[in-house]
Amino acid sequence: MSGLGRYGSNAGEGAADGGDDNARFVETARFKAVRFREGYDMRSVDELLDRLVDAFRAGRSVRGIVEAAQFPLVKLREGYATDEVDQFLQEVLRRDVR
């Protein structure tokens, strides 16, 4: 599996608290690419992660962004492993600045 999305591959390691550290945590995230089983649409996840980076760098809360997130499911083309993305977003909420 090629991991065509910008955040494809294995899950990345996080950094400590703080806007820039949290932005780096999001930027270095990596998710396993899946095919022929349900996964999240890569483009939708990538776009959300870009918004999270911007919010962290601006010192804004990301809670509303994460809670409003909805990703189309894909099966016949590559997507991100849903469990990895969901776990990652829970960690993002834990790191939220507010």
Protein Blocks (a to p, Z undefined) as FASTA:
>chain_A
ZZlafkgcjddddddedjklmmmmmmmpccdddehiacddfklmmmmmmmmmmmmmnopa
fklmmmmpccdddfkbccddfklmmmmmmmmmmmpcZZ
